[in-house]
Amino acid sequence: MGEVAKRLSDGMAALELLEMEADPSIETDAEAVLLWLGKTLDNLEFRQMLSGPHDENDTILTIRSGAGGIDSQDWAEMLLRMYVYWGEKQGFEVEVLSTVEGEEAGIREGIVSIRGGYAFGYLNAERGIHRLVRRSPFDQNHRRHTSFASVLPLPDLEDSVRVEIDEDDVRTDVFRASGAGGQHVNKTSSAIRLTHIPTGIAVSCQNERSQHRNRELAWRILRARLYEVEQEKLQKEREKLEGVKQDVSWGNQIRSYVLHPYQMVKDHRTGMETSDVEGFLAGDIQGFIEAFLKENGGN
């Protein structure tokens, strides 16, 4: 809040000078201070809405390809880039933890760490199925294809929440990492796969050259996944008591991205839409995130 107090003091001083004498340069400075203060106040008020138990946390974001074959794998990679761009524009620390490449293009799965204030609170608005409609670059006849990918944000718990994991329940496999087409083959076995035997959850990390670093990242991902499993169990119990059934099928996409025959991104939850698909895929998604959170009172 020290910066707010300083800017407020500067603004008051500028207004006092303007009362004594008109000066275009001081007037410009005062307007800039007022705009900054207004934007900062809006951000502070908005963050008051993010009151979930882990909204302040960093996030581990998982993008998986779904129905649509090669196109869906390409779509998953496009989404991964979109969130990387968004995180960088928000001033967050972004790190791609792991990618599982597709058969011919794109990725089957990508896991990204996004670290910064309220990263999870914001990205929890992106949870769900994302649908792409376009002329397929992988179809010789350039027919229109529909592809799906899922986006799952999890709070990066670190040590903020204790997730009990018996190490005897986790199998560790070490293997060699490699890039697309066998490129960048790691000549040492540095990639790590952790399998939680009771649940069957398996996570792997191979992006770092250090086996120790890959192991550390894999444990972070596993801890977040197991926490999500526990939360899903609690949610199912609540649904039983309340008689609520949630349909999470592929048909219930939260957002559609249309590149052909017209260009539009539409959020089906808020009705918000834009024709600037290129800008959206370049990370300009904050307006859609905030619209959803405001409409739903945070999360």
C-alpha positions as CSV (number, residue, x, y, z in Angstrom):
1,M,0.0,0.0,0.0
2,G,3.1,2.3,0.2
3,E,2.9,2.9,-3.5
4,V,-0.8,3.9,-3.3
5,A,0.0,6.4,-0.5
6,K,2.9,7.9,-2.5
7,R,0.8,8.2,-5.7
8,L,-2.1,9.7,-3.7
9,S,0.3,12.3,-2.1
10,D,1.7,13.1,-5.5
11,G,-1.8,13.6,-6.9
12,M,-2.9,15.9,-4.0
13,A,0.2,18.0,-4.5
14,A,-0.4,18.3,-8.2
15,L,-4.0,19.4,-7.6
16,E,-2.9,22.0,-5.1
17,L,-0.4,23.4,-7.7
18,L,-3.2,23.5,-10.4
19,E,-5.4,25.5,-8.1
20,M,-2.8,28.2,-7.9
21,E,-1.8,28.1,-11.6
22,A,-2.8,26.2,-14.7
23,D,0.0,24.1,-16.1
24,P,-0.6,21.6,-18.9
25,S,2.3,19.3,-17.8
26,I,1.1,19.2,-14.2
27,E,-2.4,18.6,-15.4
28,T,-1.2,15.6,-17.5
29,D,0.7,14.2,-14.5
30,A,-2.4,14.6,-12.3
31,E,-4.6,12.7,-14.8
32,A,-2.1,9.9,-15.0
33,V,-2.1,9.6,-11.2
34,L,-5.9,9.5,-11.1
35,L,-6.1,6.9,-13.8
36,W,-3.5,4.7,-11.9
37,L,-5.3,5.1,-8.6
38,G,-8.7,4.3,-10.2
39,K,-7.3,1.1,-11.8
40,T,-5.6,0.1,-8.6
41,L,-8.7,0.6,-6.6
42,D,-10.7,-1.5,-9.1
43,N,-8.1,-4.3,-8.8
44,L,-8.2,-4.2,-5.0
45,E,-12.0,-4.3,-5.0
46,F,-12.0,-7.2,-7.5
47,R,-9.6,-9.2,-5.4
48,Q,-11.9,-8.9,-2.4
49,M,-14.2,-11.2,-4.4
50,L,-11.5,-13.9,-4.6
51,S,-12.1,-15.3,-1.2
52,G,-11.9,-19.0,-1.8
53,P,-9.6,-21.1,0.5
54,H,-6.8,-21.2,-2.1
55,D,-7.6,-18.2,-4.4
56,E,-4.4,-16.5,-3.3
57,N,-2.2,-19.5,-4.3
58,D,-0.1,-20.0,-7.3
59,T,-1.5,-22.6,-9.7
60,I,-0.6,-25.7,-11.6
61,L,-2.5,-25.7,-14.8
62,T,-3.1,-28.8,-16.8
63,I,-4.3,-28.8,-20.5
64,R,-5.3,-32.1,-22.1
65,S,-6.5,-32.8,-25.6
66,G,-9.9,-34.4,-26.0
67,A,-12.1,-35.4,-28.9
68,G,-10.8,-34.4,-32.3
69,G,-7.6,-36.4,-32.9
70,I,-4.6,-34.5,-34.2
71,D,-6.6,-31.3,-34.3
72,S,-7.4,-31.5,-30.6
73,Q,-3.7,-32.1,-29.8
74,D,-2.8,-29.0,-31.8
75,W,-5.6,-27.1,-30.0
76,A,-4.3,-28.2,-26.6
77,E,-0.9,-26.7,-27.5
78,M,-2.6,-23.5,-28.7
79,L,-4.3,-23.2,-25.3
80,L,-1.1,-23.8,-23.5
81,R,0.5,-20.9,-25.4
82,M,-2.5,-18.7,-24.6
83,Y,-2.2,-19.2,-20.9
84,V,1.6,-18.7,-21.0
85,Y,1.0,-15.4,-22.8
86,W,-1.7,-14.4,-20.3
87,G,0.5,-15.2,-17.3
88,E,3.4,-13.2,-18.7
89,K,1.1,-10.2,-19.5
90,Q,-0.2,-10.3,-15.9
91,G,3.4,-10.2,-14.6
92,F,3.3,-13.8,-13.2
93,E,6.2,-16.2,-13.2
94,V,5.4,-18.9,-15.8
95,E,7.1,-22.2,-16.2
96,V,6.2,-25.1,-18.4
97,L,6.6,-28.1,-16.1
98,S,5.8,-31.0,-18.5
99,T,4.5,-31.7,-22.0
100,V,3.4,-35.0,-23.6
101,E,3.7,-34.6,-27.3
102,G,1.0,-35.7,-29.8
103,E,1.4,-38.3,-32.4
104,E,1.9,-35.9,-35.3
105,A,1.5,-32.4,-33.9
106,G,0.6,-30.5,-30.7
107,I,0.4,-32.1,-27.3
108,R,-1.7,-34.6,-25.5
109,E,-1.0,-32.9,-22.2
110,G,0.8,-29.8,-20.9
111,I,1.4,-28.7,-17.3
112,V,2.3,-25.2,-16.5
113,S,3.2,-23.5,-13.2
114,I,1.9,-19.9,-12.9
115,R,3.2,-18.2,-9.8
116,G,1.8,-14.8,-8.6
117,G,-0.8,-13.3,-6.4
118,Y,-4.3,-14.9,-7.0
119,A,-3.1,-16.9,-10.0
120,F,-5.4,-19.8,-8.9
121,G,-8.3,-17.5,-8.1
122,Y,-8.2,-16.1,-11.6
123,L,-7.5,-19.3,-13.5
124,N,-10.2,-21.3,-11.7
125,A,-12.5,-19.4,-14.0
126,E,-11.0,-21.3,-16.9
127,R,-11.8,-24.7,-15.6
128,G,-13.7,-26.8,-18.1
129,I,-14.0,-27.8,-21.7
130,H,-12.8,-25.4,-24.5
131,R,-14.1,-26.0,-28.0
132,L,-12.4,-25.0,-31.3
133,V,-14.1,-24.8,-34.7
134,R,-11.9,-24.2,-37.7
135,R,-10.7,-25.5,-41.1
136,S,-8.3,-28.2,-40.2
137,P,-4.7,-27.7,-41.3
138,F,-4.3,-31.5,-41.0
139,D,-7.2,-32.3,-43.5
140,Q,-6.1,-32.3,-47.1
141,N,-9.5,-31.1,-48.1
142,H,-9.4,-28.3,-45.4
143,R,-12.8,-29.4,-44.1
144,R,-14.2,-27.8,-40.9
145,H,-13.3,-29.7,-37.7
146,T,-14.4,-29.4,-34.1
147,S,-11.9,-30.1,-31.4
148,F,-12.0,-30.1,-27.7
149,A,-9.5,-29.7,-24.9
150,S,-9.9,-29.6,-21.1
151,V,-8.4,-27.0,-18.8
152,L,-7.8,-28.0,-15.1
153,P,-6.3,-25.4,-12.7
154,L,-5.1,-26.7,-9.3
155,P,-3.8,-24.7,-6.4
156,D,0.0,-25.1,-6.0
157,L,-0.1,-26.1,-2.4
158,E,3.6,-26.2,-1.7
159,D,3.6,-26.4,2.1
160,S,0.5,-24.3,2.7
161,V,-1.8,-27.4,3.0
162,R,-0.6,-30.8,4.3
163,V,-1.4,-33.5,1.9
164,E,-0.5,-36.8,3.5
165,I,1.2,-39.1,1.0
166,D,2.8,-42.4,2.2
167,E,6.0,-42.7,0.1
168,D,5.6,-46.4,0.2
169,D,2.4,-45.9,-1.9
170,V,4.3,-44.1,-4.7
171,R,6.3,-45.9,-7.3
172,T,9.1,-43.9,-8.9
173,D,10.3,-44.7,-12.4
174,V,13.3,-43.0,-14.0
175,F,13.7,-42.8,-17.8
176,R,15.3,-40.8,-20.6
177,A,13.6,-37.8,-21.9
178,S,13.3,-36.9,-25.5
179,G,11.8,-34.2,-27.7
180,A,9.7,-34.3,-30.8
181,G,11.0,-36.7,-33.5
182,G,13.7,-38.0,-31.2
183,Q,15.4,-34.6,-31.0
184,H,17.1,-33.3,-27.9
185,V,17.5,-36.8,-26.6
186,N,18.7,-36.7,-23.0
187,K,21.6,-39.2,-22.7
188,T,21.1,-39.5,-19.0
189,S,18.0,-40.8,-17.2
190,S,16.7,-37.6,-15.8
191,A,12.9,-37.9,-16.4
192,I,10.7,-38.9,-13.5
193,R,7.4,-40.6,-13.4
194,L,5.5,-40.9,-10.0
195,T,2.6,-43.4,-9.7
196,H,0.4,-43.2,-6.7
197,I,-0.6,-46.9,-6.4
198,P,-3.9,-46.6,-4.4
199,T,-5.4,-44.1,-6.8
200,G,-3.6,-45.0,-10.0
201,I,-2.7,-41.3,-10.6
202,A,0.6,-41.0,-12.5
203,V,2.5,-37.8,-13.2
204,S,5.7,-37.3,-15.1
205,C,8.2,-34.5,-15.5
206,Q,11.0,-34.5,-18.1
207,N,11.5,-30.8,-19.1
208,E,14.4,-30.2,-16.7
209,R,17.9,-31.8,-17.3
210,S,18.3,-32.3,-13.5
211,Q,16.7,-35.5,-12.2
212,H,16.4,-33.9,-8.8
213,R,14.5,-30.9,-10.2
214,N,12.2,-33.2,-12.2
215,R,11.5,-35.2,-9.1
216,E,10.7,-32.0,-7.1
217,L,8.3,-30.8,-9.8
218,A,6.6,-34.2,-10.1
219,W,5.9,-34.3,-6.4
220,R,4.4,-30.8,-6.6
221,I,2.0,-32.0,-9.4
222,L,1.2,-35.2,-7.6
223,R,0.4,-33.3,-4.4
224,A,-2.0,-31.0,-6.3
225,R,-3.7,-33.9,-8.1
226,L,-4.3,-35.9,-4.9
227,Y,-5.7,-32.8,-3.2
228,E,-8.1,-32.4,-6.1
229,V,-9.2,-36.0,-5.7
230,E,-10.1,-35.4,-2.1
231,Q,-12.0,-32.2,-3.0
232,E,-14.0,-34.1,-5.7
233,K,-14.9,-36.7,-3.0
234,L,-16.2,-34.0,-0.8
235,Q,-18.1,-32.4,-3.7
236,K,-19.8,-35.8,-4.5
237,E,-20.8,-36.2,-0.9
238,R,-22.4,-32.7,-0.9
239,E,-24.2,-33.5,-4.2
240,K,-25.6,-36.7,-2.7
241,L,-26.9,-34.7,0.3
242,E,-28.3,-31.9,-1.9
243,G,-29.6,-34.1,-4.7
244,V,-27.4,-32.3,-7.3
245,K,-25.9,-34.0,-10.3
246,Q,-23.3,-32.2,-12.4
247,D,-22.8,-33.3,-16.0
248,V,-19.2,-32.9,-17.0
249,S,-19.5,-34.4,-20.5
250,W,-17.6,-33.0,-23.5
251,G,-20.8,-31.4,-24.8
252,N,-20.8,-28.9,-22.0
253,Q,-18.0,-26.6,-23.1
254,I,-17.6,-23.4,-21.2
255,R,-16.3,-21.5,-24.2
256,S,-16.2,-21.8,-28.0
257,Y,-13.5,-20.4,-30.3
258,V,-14.6,-20.2,-33.9
259,L,-12.1,-19.5,-36.7
260,H,-14.3,-20.5,-39.6
261,P,-16.7,-19.6,-41.2
262,Y,-16.4,-16.4,-39.0
263,Q,-14.2,-15.4,-36.2
264,M,-15.5,-15.3,-32.6
265,V,-14.8,-16.3,-29.1
266,K,-17.9,-16.8,-26.9
267,D,-18.1,-17.7,-23.3
268,H,-21.3,-19.7,-22.8
269,R,-21.5,-19.0,-19.1
270,T,-21.6,-15.2,-19.4
271,G,-22.5,-14.6,-23.0
272,M,-19.5,-12.4,-23.4
273,E,-17.9,-12.6,-26.9
274,T,-15.2,-11.0,-29.1
275,S,-14.2,-11.1,-32.7
276,D,-10.6,-10.5,-31.8
277,V,-9.7,-14.2,-31.8
278,E,-6.0,-13.5,-32.6
279,G,-5.7,-11.2,-29.6
280,F,-7.5,-13.6,-27.4
281,L,-5.2,-16.5,-28.3
282,A,-2.3,-14.2,-27.7
283,G,-3.4,-14.0,-24.0
284,D,-5.9,-11.1,-23.9
285,I,-8.3,-13.1,-21.8
286,Q,-8.4,-11.1,-18.6
287,G,-11.7,-9.4,-19.5
288,F,-13.4,-12.8,-19.9
289,I,-12.0,-14.1,-16.6
290,E,-13.2,-11.0,-14.7
291,A,-16.6,-11.1,-16.3
292,F,-17.1,-14.7,-15.2
293,L,-15.8,-14.0,-11.6
294,K,-18.0,-10.9,-11.2
295,E,-21.1,-12.7,-12.4
296,N,-20.4,-15.6,-10.1
297,G,-19.3,-13.6,-7.1
298,G,-15.7,-14.8,-7.3
299,N,-15.7,-18.6,-7.5
